[in-house]
Amino acid sequence: MHIKKFINFKNIFFLCFFMKYSVAAIAANYYMACYYYDTNRGENSHNPSLMKASTLIPGAMTNYFWAIDLNNSSYVQLNGKIVDGFYYAEGLNYETAKEQCQKAITQGTFFWKSNKSYKLYDIKASRSNYDGFEYPIRFKKDDSTKGNIKQIVLFGDSLSDSGNLKRWTKVMPFYPFWYGRFSDGFIWNDYLKKLAHLPILNFSFGGAKTEGNNNFYIKDFMDYIISFGRNIVTGSSRDYINSYVNNYLTNDSYINKSYYISNPEETLFILWIGANDYISTFEQTMYSEDFFKYPDSINGSRTVSKRAVDNIISQIKTLSDRGGRHFLVLNLPDFGKTPLTLDMKFDKNLDDKTDKQEFSVNISNVISFYNQYLKRELDNMENNPYQNLNISLLDVNKNFNSLLDGKDIFTNQDFNYGFTKLDSIYPIPGETEKFIQDYCYKGSYLTASKNSIKGDKSAYQSAYNNSCKAKDGTVDRFAIFCNSPHPTSYTHCWISYMVIHKLEEEKFIPKTDYNMENIREYCQRQINI
């Protein structure tokens, strides 16, 4: 096959131009990659093309500039070392780093022009343009402003994936999904990083389960091939936790690997995983019916629930055996009130409305069982006097129900979150005048991919045509769900506040001034940027 299909002249030219920086960086040096997005979200937005992953280097993105020294035009070389997957930067604080990045974004380069509408959203440590690996930066000069926790390691699925799946597969999700996120904008851990000023090492991948071997529905060879392929692509929290403890632990930039976590008292491990253990079950009608009908069978609801929880407990133990002490686990929201109910294959009855309501009741009961079992097992683990663990559980289920009901998540008083309700035609069973929420974006991942390849305007127009609209004709970004089952960026902003409040409550971070009213203003500003 002709080489032009892989590398064009532009790529070769860039390769030669940056070679001197690449070779030097690979030796030892780290620089700051300043990631940016286009605040212009209209039809002339550059976001669709900026979101395309590099086709030349595995793991590399294209929407970044190298930070520039404020006093000259040289790239900022970091001083520090890698510790357990974080770059510990000495002699530099975040505010200065942000100024250096903003200078780079404003200035652009001779080959890659900037735009006044471009805005910084993340800073990572990396060695060169041709190194797909990069590290979140912990600015050591800022440590005195933080609480007990100074860094976060996160394990999750598409609800927390900030671009990992897309960076490595190059396949999905494309625009309008936001820079590899399964949402229409930034997600809860993006907001958490910004609001709490904590670096996050993120091992979340879209489609990840608690383990790759928990698919009990393999009936024939084709099912096996599909399941095997999915597990290879998306992985599981077990895979990523094993990778973290076996490959990431070091105190000297991988000159030597460590067995134990270097700074366990300053590290918080967050796990939000388990949804895909259920979702893959409902892709065929016969499996959905058996799942509820025979709960204790090998493919039954209680078996899957217990298996998922047992996997999470086992994975916390893997981390604690290496010295991990502080953990935050998020439980699952009530699937029966989400768009999952609208899309799952469950045709037990002749009437569609009856099917949807029966599925809603059944899955709500299953998730309730899962959450109760999870709480019990986490309590047992924390109360074990020989383990000395600090395990917190965030009740996302309760908080999300309050959000859907328009109730303050802390006082249960009426509260206007600022959402646009997209009521489906299906009532929530047992509740008056409340309906299962529909989602805003109706296009598929394949549709998004096809139109992104065609160009920015085509990608924008397709996204616009397939999205819900506000009264002024623009895309309404204040719905609760972006697609099924993923929340919008606005909803994610509220989830981040739930997490921050929990971290404050557990004294992991200093008390902030955030409350329901000013966080609503903050979230609305983020969406309107």
C-alpha positions in Angstrom: 0.0 0.0 0.0 1.3 3.4 -0.9 2.9 5.4 1.9 0.8 8.5 1.0 -2.1 6.8 2.6 -0.4 7.0 6.0 1.8 10.1 5.9 1.3 13.2 3.8 3.9 15.9 3.0 2.7 18.2 5.9 3.3 15.4 8.4 6.8 14.8 7.1 7.6 18.5 7.2 6.5 18.7 10.8 8.4 15.6 11.7 11.6 17.1 10.3 11.0 20.5 11.9 10.4 19.2 15.4 13.0 16.5 15.3 15.5 18.4 17.3 13.0 19.0 20.1 11.7 15.4 20.0 15.2 13.8 20.3 16.2 16.1 23.1 12.9 15.6 25.0 13.0 11.8 24.7 16.3 11.9 26.5 14.9 13.4 29.7 13.2 16.8 29.3 9.5 17.5 29.9 7.5 20.4 28.6 4.0 21.7 29.1 1.4 20.8 26.5 -1.4 23.5 26.7 -4.7 22.0 25.5 -7.3 24.4 24.1 -10.7 24.5 22.6 -12.7 27.0 20.5 -15.2 29.1 22.5 -17.0 29.7 19.2 -19.5 26.9 19.1 -21.4 28.2 16.0 -21.2 27.0 12.4 -17.8 28.6 12.0 -16.4 26.8 15.0 -13.0 25.0 14.6 -13.9 22.5 17.3 -14.7 19.5 15.0 -11.3 19.6 13.4 -9.5 20.4 16.7 -11.1 17.3 18.2 -9.5 15.0 15.7 -6.8 12.8 17.3 -3.4 12.6 15.6 -3.3 10.0 12.8 0.5 9.9 13.0 1.3 9.1 16.6 -0.7 6.6 18.8 -2.2 8.4 21.9 -1.3 11.9 20.6 -3.8 14.7 20.1 -3.4 17.9 18.0 -5.2 20.7 19.9 -2.3 22.0 21.9 0.6 24.4 21.9 3.8 24.2 24.0 4.0 26.6 26.9 6.3 29.6 26.2 8.4 31.4 28.7 7.0 34.8 29.7 10.4 36.5 29.3 11.4 35.1 25.9 10.2 32.8 23.1 11.6 29.5 24.4 9.5 26.6 25.4 9.1 26.1 29.2 11.2 23.2 30.3 9.8 21.6 33.5 12.0 20.9 36.5 10.9 17.9 38.6 10.2 14.2 38.3 7.4 11.7 37.7 6.0 10.1 40.9 3.3 7.4 40.4 2.1 8.8 37.1 2.1 12.5 38.2 4.7 15.0 37.1 5.9 16.8 40.3 6.8 20.3 39.0 9.2 22.2 41.2 9.6 26.0 41.3 6.4 26.6 39.3 2.8 27.3 40.4 -0.4 26.8 38.4 -1.1 30.5 37.8 2.3 31.1 36.2 1.9 27.9 34.1 -1.5 29.2 33.0 0.0 32.5 31.9 2.7 30.7 29.9 0.1 28.6 28.2 -2.1 31.5 27.4 0.9 33.2 25.8 1.5 30.2 23.7 -2.2 29.9 22.7 -2.4 33.6 21.8 0.8 33.5 19.8 0.3 30.2 17.9 3.1 29.0 15.7 4.2 29.6 12.1 2.7 26.3 11.0 -0.3 26.2 13.3 -2.2 29.4 13.6 -4.1 30.4 16.7 -7.5 32.2 17.0 -8.8 34.8 19.4 -11.6 32.4 20.4 -9.3 29.6 21.5 -9.2 29.0 25.3 -7.0 26.9 27.6 -8.6 24.0 29.3 -5.8 21.6 30.4 -2.1 21.4 31.0 -0.1 18.2 30.8 3.6 17.2 31.0 5.0 15.6 27.9 8.3 15.1 26.2 7.6 15.9 22.5 5.2 16.2 19.7 5.7 12.5 18.9 5.2 11.0 22.4 1.6 9.9 23.0 2.2 9.5 26.8 1.7 12.5 29.0 1.2 13.2 32.8 -1.0 15.4 34.9 1.1 18.0 36.7 1.2 18.6 40.4 2.6 22.1 41.0 4.5 21.6 44.2 4.5 25.3 45.0 0.7 25.1 45.3 0.7 22.2 47.9 0.4 24.6 50.8 -3.0 25.8 49.5 -4.5 22.3 49.4 -5.9 20.1 52.0 -4.9 16.5 53.0 -5.5 15.3 49.4 -3.2 16.7 46.8 -3.8 14.3 43.9 -6.5 12.0 42.6 -6.4 8.7 40.7 -9.7 7.9 39.0 -11.0 4.6 37.6 -14.3 4.6 35.6 -16.2 4.3 32.4 -17.7 6.7 29.8 -19.2 8.8 32.6 -15.6 9.8 33.5 -13.7 9.3 30.3 -12.1 12.6 29.4 -10.8 11.4 26.0 -8.8 8.2 26.8 -10.8 5.9 24.5 -10.6 8.3 21.6 -6.9 9.1 22.1 -5.9 5.5 21.7 -8.5 4.0 19.3 -8.9 7.2 17.1 -12.4 5.9 16.4 -14.9 7.6 18.7 -16.5 9.7 20.0 -16.3 12.5 17.5 -18.0 15.9 17.4 -20.5 16.9 18.9 -19.0 14.8 21.7 -16.6 17.1 23.4 -12.9 16.3 22.8 -13.3 12.5 23.4 -15.8 12.9 26.2 -19.2 11.2 26.1 -21.0 14.4 26.6 -21.6 17.8 24.8 -18.9 19.5 26.9 -16.6 19.1 29.9 -17.5 16.4 32.4 -17.6 16.1 36.2 -13.9 15.3 36.7 -12.9 18.3 34.4 -15.0 20.6 36.6 -13.6 18.9 39.8 -10.0 19.5 38.6 -10.8 23.1 38.0 -12.8 23.8 41.1 -10.7 21.9 43.6 -7.3 22.6 41.9 -6.2 19.0 42.0 -4.4 17.0 39.4 -6.2 13.8 38.2 -4.6 10.7 36.8 -7.6 9.3 34.8 -7.9 5.6 33.9 -11.6 5.9 32.7 -12.5 4.4 29.4 -15.8 4.4 27.6 -17.4 1.0 27.8 -15.3 -0.3 30.6 -16.8 -2.9 33.0 -15.6 -3.9 36.5 -13.9 -6.8 34.8 -13.6 -8.1 31.2 -14.9 -11.6 32.0 -18.2 -10.8 33.5 -20.3 -11.3 30.4 -22.5 -14.3 31.1 -24.5 -14.0 27.9 -22.1 -15.6 25.4 -24.3 -18.2 23.6 -22.3 -18.9 20.5 -19.0 -18.2 18.8 -20.2 -14.8 17.3 -21.2 -13.6 20.8 -17.8 -14.6 22.0 -16.0 -12.6 19.2 -18.1 -9.5 19.9 -17.5 -9.8 23.7 -13.8 -10.4 23.3 -13.4 -7.5 20.9 -15.3 -5.1 23.2 -13.2 -6.1 26.2 -10.0 -5.6 24.3 -11.0 -2.1 23.2 -12.6 -0.8 26.4 -10.9 -2.8 29.1 -12.1 -2.9 32.7 -11.3 -1.2 36.0 -9.5 -4.4 37.0 -7.2 -4.1 33.9 -6.5 -0.4 34.6 -5.9 -0.9 38.4 -3.5 -3.7 37.7 -1.8 -1.5 35.1 -1.5 1.3 37.6 0.0 -0.7 40.4 2.3 -2.7 38.1 3.5 0.0 35.7 2.9 3.5 37.1 4.4 3.4 40.6 7.8 5.1 40.8 9.6 7.8 42.8 12.2 8.7 40.2 10.7 9.0 36.8 10.8 5.3 36.1 14.5 4.9 36.6 13.2 2.4 39.2 9.7 1.1 39.7 8.2 1.0 43.2 6.0 -1.6 44.8 4.2 0.7 47.1 2.4 4.0 46.4 4.8 6.9 47.2 2.4 9.3 48.9 -0.7 7.4 50.0 -1.8 10.0 52.6 -2.0 12.6 49.8 -3.7 10.4 47.2 -7.4 9.8 46.8 -8.6 6.9 44.7 -12.0 7.5 43.1 -14.0 4.6 41.6 -17.2 5.1 39.6 -17.7 1.9 37.6 -20.4 -0.8 37.2 -22.9 0.7 34.7 -21.6 -1.3 31.7 -21.9 -4.6 33.6 -25.6 -4.1 33.2 -25.9 -2.1 29.9 -24.4 -4.8 27.8 -27.0 -7.2 29.1 -29.9 -5.3 27.4 -28.7 -5.4 23.9 -30.9 -8.4 23.1 -34.5 -9.0 24.2 -34.1 -12.6 25.4 -31.2 -11.6 27.7 -33.2 -8.7 29.2 -36.1 -11.0 30.1 -34.0 -13.7 31.6 -32.0 -11.1 33.5 -35.0 -10.1 35.6 -36.9 -13.5 35.5 -34.0 -15.6 37.0 -32.1 -13.1 39.3 -29.9 -15.8 40.9 -29.0 -17.6 37.7 -25.5 -17.1 36.3 -26.9 -14.4 34.0 -29.4 -13.0 36.6 -29.7 -9.5 38.0 -28.5 -10.4 41.6 -25.6 -12.4 40.3 -24.4 -9.6 38.0 -24.9 -7.1 40.9 -22.9 -9.1 43.4 -20.2 -9.9 40.9 -19.8 -6.2 40.1 -19.6 -5.2 43.7 -17.2 -8.0 44.6 -15.0 -6.9 41.7 -14.9 -3.3 43.1 -14.1 -4.6 46.6 -11.3 -6.8 45.2 -9.9 -3.8 43.3 -9.9 -1.6 46.3 -8.0 -4.3 48.1 -5.4 -4.4 45.2 -4.8 -0.7 45.8 -4.8 -1.0 49.6 -2.2 -3.8 49.4 0.1 -1.3 47.7 -0.5 1.3 50.4 -3.7 3.1 49.2 -5.7 4.4 52.1 -8.2 7.0 50.9 -11.1 5.9 48.7 -14.3 7.5 47.3 -16.8 5.2 45.6 -19.8 6.5 43.7 -22.9 4.3 43.4 -25.2 4.1 40.4 -28.1 6.4 39.5 -31.6 4.9 39.1 -31.5 3.6 35.5 -35.3 3.3 35.5 -35.6 7.1 35.3 -33.0 7.6 32.6 -33.0 7.2 28.8 -31.6 3.7 29.2 -35.2 2.7 29.7 -36.2 4.2 26.4 -33.5 2.3 24.4 -33.3 -1.1 26.0 -34.7 -4.1 24.2 -37.5 -5.5 26.4 -40.5 -6.7 24.5 -42.2 -8.9 27.1 -45.7 -7.5 26.5 -47.6 -6.5 23.4 -47.9 -2.9 24.6 -44.8 -0.6 24.3 -45.8 1.6 27.2 -46.3 -1.4 29.5 -42.9 -2.8 28.5 -41.2 0.5 29.3 -42.8 0.8 32.6 -42.2 -2.8 33.6 -38.5 -2.4 32.6 -38.3 0.8 34.5 -39.6 -0.8 37.7 -37.4 -3.9 37.3 -34.1 -2.1 36.6 -34.8 0.4 39.4 -35.1 -2.5 41.8 -31.9 -4.1 40.5 -29.9 -0.8 40.9 -31.4 -0.4 44.4 -30.1 -3.9 45.3 -26.7 -3.1 43.8 -26.4 0.1 45.8 -27.4 -1.5 49.1 -25.0 -4.4 48.5 -22.2 -2.0 47.6 -22.8 0.0 50.8 -22.8 -3.1 53.0 -19.6 -4.4 51.5 -17.8 -1.1 51.7 -18.8 -0.7 55.3 -17.5 -4.1 56.1 -14.2 -3.3 54.4 -13.8 0.0 56.2 -14.7 -1.4 59.5 -12.0 -4.1 59.3 -9.5 -3.0 62.0 -6.7 -4.7 60.2 -7.0 -2.7 57.0 -7.1 0.9 58.4 -8.8 2.3 55.3 -10.8 5.5 54.8 -13.6 4.6 52.4 -16.4 7.1 51.6 -19.5 6.4 49.5 -21.2 9.2 47.5 -24.9 8.5 47.1 -25.2 9.6 43.5 -28.5 7.7 43.3 -30.2 9.8 46.0 -28.7 13.1 44.7 -29.7 12.4 41.1 -33.2 11.6 42.1 -33.3 15.0 43.9 -32.0 16.7 40.8 -34.6 15.0 38.6 -37.4 16.0 41.1 -36.2 19.6 41.4 -35.3 19.2 45.1 -32.2 20.6 46.8 -29.8 17.6 47.2 -29.0 18.7 50.8 -32.3 20.2 52.2 -34.9 18.5 50.0 -36.5 21.9 49.5 -37.7 22.9 46.0 -34.8 24.2 43.9 -34.6 25.4 40.3 -31.5 23.8 38.8 -32.0 25.5 35.5 -32.6 22.4 33.5 -34.7 22.1 30.3 -36.9 19.1 30.9 -37.2 16.7 27.9 -40.2 14.6 29.0 -40.7 11.4 27.1 -44.2 10.0 26.6 -43.5 7.4 29.3 -44.5 8.2 32.9 -42.2 7.2 35.8 -44.0 4.4 37.5 -45.5 5.3 40.8 -45.0 9.0 40.4 -47.5 11.7 39.4 -46.9 14.0 36.4 -43.3 12.9 36.1 -41.8 11.4 33.0 -38.7 9.4 32.0 -36.3 12.0 30.5 -35.4 11.9 26.9 -32.0 12.9 25.6 -31.0 15.8 23.4 -28.6 14.4 20.7 -30.3 11.8 18.5 -27.4 11.2 16.2 -25.3 8.0 16.4 -21.6 7.7 17.1 -21.2 6.5 13.5 -23.1 9.6 12.1 -20.8 11.8 14.2 -17.7 10.1 12.8 -18.8 10.3 9.2 -19.6 14.0 9.3 -16.5 14.9 11.2 -14.4 13.4 8.4 -16.2 15.7 5.9 -15.2 18.9 7.6 -16.1 21.4 10.3 -19.3 22.8 8.7 -20.6 19.3 7.9 -20.0 18.1 11.4 -21.6 21.2 12.9 -24.7 21.0 10.7 -25.2 17.3 11.4 -24.9 17.9 15.1 -27.3 20.8 14.9 -29.9 18.9 12.9 -29.8 16.0 15.4 -30.0 18.0 18.6 -32.8 19.5 20.7 -33.3 23.2 20.3 -33.8 26.1 22.7 -36.5 28.8 22.0 -34.0 30.9 20.1 -33.2 28.1 17.7 -29.8 27.3 19.1 -28.9 23.8 20.5 -30.3 23.6 24.0 -27.4 22.7 26.3 -29.4 22.6 29.5 -31.1 19.3 29.0 -30.3 16.6 31.6 -29.1 14.0 29.2 -26.9 14.5 26.1 -27.5 11.0 24.7 -28.3 7.7 26.2 -27.2 7.2 28.9 -24.8 10.1 29.3 -25.5 13.4 31.0 -25.0 16.8 29.4 -22.0 18.9 30.5 -24.4 21.0 32.5 -25.5 18.0 34.5 -21.9 16.9 34.9 -21.2 20.3 36.5 -23.8 19.5 39.1 -22.3 16.0 39.7 -18.9 17.7 40.3 -20.5 19.8 43.0 -21.8 16.6 44.6 -18.3 15.2 44.6 -16.7 18.5 45.9 -19.2 18.7 48.8 -18.4 15.1 49.7 -14.7 15.8 49.7 -15.2 18.8 52.0 -17.4 16.7 54.3 -14.6 14.1 54.5 -12.0 16.8 55.1 -10.1 15.7 52.0 -10.1 19.3 50.7 -10.4 22.7 52.5 -13.9 24.1 52.9 -15.0 26.2 49.9 -17.6 28.9 49.5 -19.6 26.9 47.0 -23.4 26.6 47.6 -26.3 25.6 45.5 -27.0 29.1 44.2 -23.5 30.1 43.3 -22.7 26.7 41.8 -25.7 27.1 39.6 -24.4 30.5 38.4 -20.9 28.9 37.9 -22.3 26.0 35.8 -24.5 28.2 33.7 -21.5 30.5 32.9 -19.4 27.4 31.9 -22.1 26.3 29.4 -22.6 29.8 28.0 -18.8 30.3 27.4 
